Amino acid sequence: MSELKELAWAVHDSVHAPAFLSLTYRVRRRRRRRVALVVATAAVLALVIGLPISRLENTQVAAQSSYVPGDGVSYSPGSDAVGESLVADPESELSSVAVIDPNRWMSAWSSCLPSCRYSAVVKWDGVKVAMPVRSTPYQVLRRGDELILLGRPQLGTAEDVTWPDSFLVRFTENGPVRTVLRYARPSKTFSTTKEVLTDSLAPGALDVVNVERSTLRRLQPVGSLYSTSPVRDDSGRWWILDDAGGSRVRWTDDGKNWQQTTLDESIGSGFLAVSRNGRTLLAGSVLPTPDGPARIGVLKMSTNGGTDWRTIPTPPGLRADSPAAFNDGTALLLSGDGGEQRRQLLRIQDNKPTALPANKLWRSSTTTAPLSDLRGDENLLSAVLWAGYNPDLDHPPFPWSVIVSTDQGKTWSSFVPR
């Protein structure tokens, strides 16, 4: 039966290939025919008029090494001048960032005056490259200690007309490498060690990035309805949150079979953090609110890889998001009261939350700069420090920056990821 299904898919793809793929293949064939004709003509002329062999060889190399969108080839990108200008613009906003250390990071930026445009910066051991400006946001992904940047398509469907402008950037021993990102047919399974999950393209949907093949496809895991927050531990196990008349934590070791536990029977899922060893998990269900972090419904923690869970008591109406879990059985949570100015870190330890003192990097004598997007582990934590200015207070605006900690949030330093 499975062989018959695969045959049906093959016939379907050959008959109903997406229009942009058909056009791409047609253009590619024509281009190759033109290149072959030019090379053949040059060879004939070389024989007739004695064109030096070295010049003929240079012509062939140039034709073979030219970058053709859609061919899936890789090349090392140079920094884009327009992208550099967008990132450097004081009016641009930091959208997302992923940090290995202050010398290895990727950041995505946006500028929406008058219409939204996006760029990104990748930095690795002194090499810093700005990406081209585009109308679709960039997405930063992480696989262990590897960072991946997606110049993603708008929707990711087969009919999406933004595929020709989509690409993937990752770092290799030879520096940053950019590869054309291509569509792949949806699947129910994935490779837990060779592929990366993201929930950035469509609400409640998971997509699979195959880094080696530079493809993107929709994942349809059996038993999942509305999936978010994919995260991988160092064993290769993937964890997600799923809403199904409540909220569940689900996990898979092989990308095919899923186990699950109920987080909250009545309220939707909100956030999930998993330590690198996969033993410590912190998950919360939330009630949406019109401003600031959502209000927590249930906060639960496991210190044995999801086998047992205990409920963490929280103050009524506590709002929080952006958790980080550590191998030692503790975790951090970024909390707030709905106002962007009063966010603080909570350490979850011994079944209770305890507030940590605010660091001088984000607190002045009059106000506290908004924090967001806490992530990482005991080796390195990072969070985004918003550019904030209150005209009623006499202080300069906080810059867009990233704060980092190597001691689980006790001390912090900062840098600007431009």
TILOFI-678042 format. One record per residue (C-alpha): residue in three letters; x, z, y. Coordinates in pm, 1 decimal, decimal comma. Each point is the difference from the previous one (the first is absolute). Layout:
N
  residuo         X         Z         Y
      ala         X         Z         Y
...
***
This chain:
418
  residuo         X         Z         Y
      met       0,0       0,0       0,0
      ser     281,1      87,8     241,2
      glu     169,9    -335,5     -69,9
      leu    -326,3    -181,3      78,6
      lys     -32,3     196,6     325,2
      glu     356,0     -87,3     103,1
      leu     -70,1    -367,2     -78,1
      ala    -312,4      17,3     217,0
      trp     201,3     147,5     286,7
      ala     263,3    -269,0     -36,7
      val    -266,1    -276,1      15,5
      his    -165,5     175,6     297,2
      asp     326,9      20,7     190,2
      ser      85,1    -362,4     -65,7
      val    -344,5    -123,4     113,3
      his     -77,2     250,7     276,2
      ala     343,0      70,5     142,7
      pro     -17,6     154,8     347,0
      ala      13,6    -263,3     270,4
      phe     313,2     134,5     165,9
      leu     190,0       3,0    -330,0
      ser     -97,5    -358,6     -72,0
      leu     108,3    -104,5     346,1
      thr     325,9     193,9     -33,8
      tyr      85,2    -169,0    -330,1
      arg     -90,0    -341,7     146,9
      val     218,4      52,2     308,9
      arg     280,3     131,2    -218,9
      arg      -7,5    -306,2    -227,3
      arg      -3,0    -235,1     296,9
      arg     288,3     186,5     164,1
      arg     205,4     -13,9    -319,0
      arg     -69,3    -372,1     -38,7
      arg     113,7     -54,2     358,3
      val     316,1     205,6     -57,4
      ala      74,9    -190,9    -321,1
      leu     -51,0    -330,9     181,3
      val     228,9     104,1     285,0
      val     274,2     114,9    -238,7
      ala     -27,7    -315,6    -207,6
      thr      18,1    -216,4     310,7
      ala     302,3     193,3     124,6
      ala     173,6     -52,1    -333,7
      val     -57,4    -375,5      15,4
      leu     128,5     -15,6     355,4
      ala     304,9     203,0     -99,9
      leu      84,8    -257,6    -264,7
      val     -58,5    -288,2     236,6
      ile     173,7     116,7     315,6
      gly     240,3     259,2    -143,1
      leu    -166,1     315,2     139,3
      pro     237,3     295,0     -67,2
      ile    -100,0     202,1    -303,6
      ser      28,7     328,6     190,4
      arg    -269,5    -110,2     247,0
      leu    -230,1    -105,9    -284,1
      glu      42,6     338,1    -170,5
      asn     -87,7     180,8     324,4
      thr    -318,7    -205,3      26,5
      gln    -104,1      97,3    -352,9
      val      71,5     369,3      50,0
      ala    -201,6       8,5     322,2
      ala    -298,7    -156,9    -171,2
      gln      10,8     239,1    -294,9
      ser      44,0     319,1     200,9
      ser    -271,3     -58,6     261,1
      tyr    -277,2     263,2      -2,0
      val    -338,3    -137,6    -106,0
      pro    -296,5     243,7      38,0
      gly    -187,6      27,7    -326,8
      asp     295,4     -68,9    -228,7
      gly      56,2     372,1     -63,6
      val     368,6     -21,2      89,9
      ser     189,5     293,1     149,8
      tyr     219,4       9,1     305,9
      ser     159,2     259,0     228,0
      pro    -204,4      18,2     320,9
      gly     157,2      15,4     340,0
      ser    -146,2     228,7     265,3
      asp    -295,3    -155,7     183,8
      ala      36,3      11,5     380,5
      val    -374,9      11,8      70,1
      gly     -41,3     273,8    -260,2
      glu     279,4     198,2     163,3
      ser    -180,2     -24,6     335,6
      leu    -328,8     124,0    -144,9
      val     165,1     296,2    -173,5
      ala     198,0      91,9     312,8
      asp    -304,8     -19,2     227,9
      pro     -90,7     354,2     120,2
      glu    -368,5     -89,7     -43,3
      ser      39,8     -81,2    -370,7
      glu    -120,8     256,9    -253,3
      leu     161,0     115,6    -322,7
      ser    -239,5     -86,1    -285,5
      ser     185,4     123,3    -307,6
      val     348,0      92,8    -115,9
      ala     182,9      81,1    -323,1
      val     335,6     176,8       2,3
      ile     274,0      41,8    -259,2
      asp     235,3     152,4     257,8
      pro      57,4     -57,1     375,3
      asn     212,6    -305,1     -83,3
      arg    -243,4    -149,4    -253,0
      trp    -357,3     -57,3     110,3
      met    -275,8    -249,7      70,7
      ser    -253,4      25,9     282,7
      ala    -306,7    -204,4      99,1
      trp    -110,8     -44,2     363,0
      ser    -306,0    -134,2     178,8
      ser     -90,5    -114,8     350,0
      cys    -367,2     -57,1      80,9
      leu      15,3    -108,0     364,5
      pro    -185,5    -229,3      38,8
      ser     -33,0     -88,2    -372,8
      cys     164,9     167,3    -296,9
      arg     342,5    -121,3    -111,4
      tyr     230,6     159,1    -254,5
      ser     370,6      21,0     -78,8
      ala     227,8     221,6    -209,5
      val     360,4     116,7     -18,7
      val     213,4      58,9    -308,5
      lys     327,4     192,6      13,8
      trp     245,4      49,2    -281,9
      asp     355,0     132,0      40,5
      gly      50,9    -142,9     346,9
      val    -196,8    -321,3     -54,0
      lys    -312,6      -7,6     219,2
      val    -233,6    -298,7      -5,1
      ala    -324,2     -56,2     194,3
      met    -274,0    -198,4    -171,8
      pro    -199,3    -291,1     148,9
      val    -308,3      81,9     207,3
      arg    -322,7     -68,0    -189,0
      ser    -375,0      62,2      33,3
      thr     -22,0     197,8    -325,5
      pro     146,8     353,7     -34,5
      tyr     316,5      74,5    -191,7
      gln      -8,0     250,1    -286,1
      val     285,6     227,0    -111,5
      leu      18,2      92,3    -369,7
      arg     234,2     221,1    -197,6
      arg     109,3     -17,7    -364,9
      gly     224,3     297,9     -73,2
      asp     289,9     -38,2     242,2
      glu     -79,3    -365,1      68,9
      leu    -190,4    -108,2     312,6
      ile    -212,2    -315,6       7,3
      leu    -156,3    -167,1     303,1
      leu    -303,5    -224,9     -31,7
      gly     -92,6    -263,1     253,7
      arg    -329,8      14,7    -178,9
      pro    -294,4    -240,9      -6,3
      gln    -322,2      85,0     177,9
      leu    -217,0      56,7    -309,4
      gly     211,7     -91,1    -301,3
      thr    -270,0    -211,7    -165,0
      ala      63,6    -346,6    -143,0
      glu    -180,5    -158,4     296,4
      asp     196,9     196,2     263,3
      val     143,5    -256,6     244,0
      thr     281,0     238,6     109,2
      trp     196,1     -30,4    -326,3
      pro     246,4    -261,5     134,6
      asp     111,2     250,8     266,4
      ser      37,2     295,3    -239,7
      phe     334,8     126,0    -126,7
      leu     186,7     294,3    -152,2
      val     324,6     158,6     122,8
      arg     220,6     230,4    -204,9
      phe     362,7     108,8       2,3
      thr     258,2    -109,0    -254,5
      glu     376,3      37,5     -30,1
      asn      27,0    -301,1     230,6
      gly    -227,6     145,9     268,0
      pro    -365,8     -69,1      85,0
      val    -163,1    -282,9    -194,8
      arg    -326,4    -165,8      99,3
      thr    -215,8    -175,6    -259,9
      val    -325,6    -192,6      27,9
      leu    -290,6     218,4    -119,8
      arg    -237,9    -185,5    -230,6
      tyr    -346,8      57,0    -142,7
      ala     -49,6     104,7    -364,0
      arg    -323,4      28,6    -196,5
      pro    -160,6     351,0     -16,3
      ser      74,5     216,9    -302,7
      lys    -112,6     324,9    -160,4
      thr     354,3     114,6     -83,1
      phe     341,5      14,4     166,2
      ser     360,1     100,1     -72,4
      thr      59,3     360,7     105,7
      thr     376,6     -49,4      32,8
      lys      32,6    -354,7     134,9
      glu    -294,7     -24,5     240,3
      val    -127,1     186,0     306,2
      leu    -357,1      98,4      91,2
      thr    -143,6      -8,0     351,0
      asp    -345,0      73,7     143,8
      ser      58,1    -160,3     340,6
      leu    -181,7    -333,1     -30,3
      ala    -362,0      97,1     -65,6
      pro    -183,9     337,1      10,7
      gly     -19,7     157,1    -344,8
      ala     197,8    -279,8    -167,4
      leu     344,4       7,9    -160,4
      asp     243,3    -290,1       6,7
      val     315,2     -56,8    -205,7
      val     325,4    -124,2     149,0
      asn     237,9    -154,5    -250,2
      val     327,4      24,5     190,2
      glu     208,3    -215,4    -234,1
      arg    -253,9    -284,9     -10,2
      ser    -112,1      55,9     361,1
      thr    -370,0      -9,1     -85,6
      leu    -304,7     200,3     107,2
      arg    -314,7      45,6    -205,9
      arg    -309,9     218,1      -5,6
      leu      -6,8     278,7    -262,0
      gln    -327,9      84,6    -170,9
      pro      78,5     310,3    -211,3
      val    -256,2      86,4    -264,3
      gly    -222,3     288,7     110,7
      ser      93,5      -4,6     369,5
      leu    -250,5     -69,4     277,2
      tyr     156,5      80,8     340,5
      ser     370,6      70,1     -33,1
      thr     248,1     124,6     261,7
      ser     332,6     180,8      47,3
      pro     217,0    -156,5    -274,2
      val     323,0     195,8     -54,1
      arg     272,5     -24,3    -265,7
      asp     220,3     279,5    -134,7
      asp     351,2     -47,9    -134,9
      ser    -117,9     -25,8    -361,0
      gly    -189,5    -319,5      86,1
      arg    -343,9     162,3     -19,5
      trp    -243,3    -121,4     267,7
      trp    -268,8     221,3     155,8
      ile    -305,9     -98,7     203,6
      leu    -313,5     153,3     147,9
      asp    -334,0    -149,4     -97,1
      asp    -352,0      52,4     135,5
      ala    -275,7     -14,6    -257,3
      gly    -289,5     217,8     119,6
      gly     263,0     252,9     105,0
      ser     378,2     -19,4     -26,9
      arg     248,3     -16,8    -286,4
      val     375,3      -1,1     -49,2
      arg     102,4    -272,6    -247,2
      trp     338,9     -81,5    -151,1
      thr     158,4    -251,0    -236,0
      asp     332,8     -15,1    -185,1
      asp     -25,8    -359,9    -116,9
      gly    -216,3    -176,1     259,1
      lys    -275,0     -54,3    -258,0
      asn    -148,3     335,4    -104,3
      trp    -114,3     257,1     255,5
      gln     -55,5     373,6     -17,3
      gln    -194,4     192,0     262,2
      thr    -115,6     336,0     129,4
      thr    -284,5      81,3     238,6
      leu     106,9     111,1     345,1
      asp    -341,0      47,6     162,6
      glu    -338,1     -89,2    -149,8
      ser    -178,0     -54,6     330,9
      ile     251,8     -99,5     269,6
      gly     219,7    -307,0      24,8
      ser     376,2      10,6     -47,4
      gly     231,9      30,4     295,6
      phe     369,7      45,0     -76,4
      leu     248,4      35,5    -284,7
      ala     368,6      94,7     -24,0
      val     218,3       0,5    -313,6
      ser     350,1     144,6     -30,5
      arg     279,2    -225,7    -121,4
      asn       9,9     169,9    -340,9
      gly    -377,2     -42,8     -35,0
      arg     -61,8     371,4     -54,9
      thr    -137,1     109,9     338,6
      leu    -319,2    -159,0     131,5
      leu    -207,7      80,4     307,6
      ala    -333,9    -174,3      45,6
      gly    -293,1      49,2     233,8
      ser    -355,3    -123,2      46,5
      val    -107,8     -42,6     361,0
      leu    -307,6     -33,9     219,0
      pro      48,8    -277,5     258,4
      thr       2,6     107,3     365,6
      pro     -23,2    -216,6     314,0
      asp     334,1     118,2     139,4
      gly     326,2     137,0    -136,2
      pro      68,1      95,3    -362,1
      ala    -293,2      24,3    -239,6
      arg    -141,6     337,6    -105,5
      ile     111,4     116,0    -344,7
      gly    -263,8      40,7    -267,0
      val     214,5     112,9    -294,5
      leu     378,3      43,1     -13,3
      lys     155,6      12,2    -347,8
      met     352,7      29,0    -133,9
      ser     170,5     -50,3    -335,8
      thr     354,3     103,4     -92,2
      asn       2,9    -135,9    -356,5
      gly     -58,7    -371,1      48,6
      gly    -378,3      10,6      27,9
      thr     -69,4     198,5    -318,1
      asp    -137,6     298,5     192,2
      trp    -134,5      21,1     355,3
      arg     -76,0     292,2     227,0
      thr    -203,6       3,2     319,6
      ile     190,3      96,6     315,4
      pro    -214,0     216,2     234,1
      thr     -14,4    -144,5     350,8
      pro    -155,3     122,9     326,2
      pro    -351,3    -137,6      67,6
      gly      11,2    -331,8     182,3
      leu     372,5     -56,1     -55,0
      arg     102,0    -355,9      81,0
      ala     308,3    -146,1    -163,9
      asp     166,7    -309,8    -143,6
      ser     345,9    -140,5     -86,3
      pro     115,8     230,2    -284,1
      ala     348,6       8,9    -153,3
      ala      75,8     160,0    -339,8
      phe     331,5     141,0    -124,6
      asn     161,4      46,3    -341,6
      asp       5,2     379,3      42,2
      gly    -379,9      31,2     -17,7
      thr     -62,8      22,1     375,0
      ala    -144,2    -247,3     250,2
      leu     -53,3     -66,9     369,8
      leu    -318,1    -107,9     177,1
      leu     -44,5    -122,5     355,7
      ser    -299,3     181,7     147,4
      gly    -187,7     -15,6     329,8
      asp    -317,1     112,2     172,4
      gly    -124,1    -343,9      99,6
      gly     191,9      -8,5     328,0
      glu     313,0    -211,5     -24,9
      gln     200,9     254,2     197,3
      arg      -9,7     288,9    -247,5
      arg     133,4    -111,9    -336,8
      gln     214,3     221,7    -219,5
      leu     163,2       4,8    -341,3
      leu    -142,1     214,7    -278,9
      arg     217,1      98,6    -296,0
      ile    -200,1      29,0    -322,3
      gln     166,0     263,5    -219,3
      asp    -124,7     272,6    -236,1
      asn    -354,7    -133,6      24,1
      lys     -30,8      38,3     378,9
      pro      80,4    -196,1     318,7
      thr     236,6     145,1     260,0
      ala      58,9    -153,0     344,0
      leu     355,3    -100,9      93,1
      pro     117,4      37,2     360,4
      ala      -7,7    -317,8     206,7
      asn     339,5    -152,1      66,4
      lys     126,0     -60,8     353,4
      leu      20,2    -372,9     -77,5
      trp    -377,1     -30,9      27,0
      arg     -93,0     300,7     210,9
      ser      77,5      32,5     368,8
      ser     -73,0     296,4     224,7
      thr    -348,4    -134,3      69,5
      thr    -119,7    -204,6    -295,1
      thr      68,8    -126,7    -351,0
      ala      47,0    -368,4     -74,8
      pro    -225,1    -143,1    -271,0
      leu     151,6     -33,7    -346,7
      ser    -113,9    -228,3    -280,6
      asp     102,3    -166,0    -324,1
      leu     193,8     285,2    -162,1
      arg     163,6    -122,9    -320,6
      gly     307,4      44,6    -217,3
      asp     156,1     262,0    -226,2
      glu     249,5     286,6       5,2
      asn     284,2    -246,8      59,9
      leu    -155,8    -146,2     312,6
      leu    -330,0      55,6     181,3
      ser    -115,0    -222,9     282,1
      ala    -289,3      -6,2     245,7
      val     -99,5    -216,2     294,9
      leu       9,1     154,9     345,6
      trp    -256,0    -175,7     216,1
      ala      68,5    -111,3     353,8
      gly    -227,5     240,4     184,3
      tyr     -66,7      73,0     364,5
      asn    -262,8     225,5     152,8
      pro     -53,6     -76,3     372,4
      asp    -126,4     354,8      53,2
      leu     333,8     144,5    -108,0
      asp     325,5     -28,7     186,0
      his     236,1    -130,1    -265,3
      pro     144,5    -337,9     -98,9
      pro    -156,5    -191,7    -289,6
      phe     137,2      56,2    -348,6
      pro     171,9    -313,6    -133,9
      trp     -95,6    -183,8    -315,0
      ser     244,2     144,9    -251,0
      val      42,8     121,2    -356,1
      ile      91,6     357,1     -86,0
      val     185,8      73,2    -324,0
      ser      80,6     314,1    -196,0
      thr     227,7      63,3    -297,8
      asp    -104,4     362,9     -60,4
      gln    -374,4     -27,7     -66,4
      gly     -97,1      21,6     365,2
      lys     205,9     297,5     116,9
      thr     213,1    -205,9     241,8
      trp     -50,1    -348,7     140,8
      ser     185,3    -280,3     175,7
      ser    -136,0    -323,2     146,0
      phe      78,7    -366,8      57,6
      val    -181,4    -300,0     147,7
      pro     -66,3    -269,3    -264,3
      arg      28,8    -300,1     233,5
***
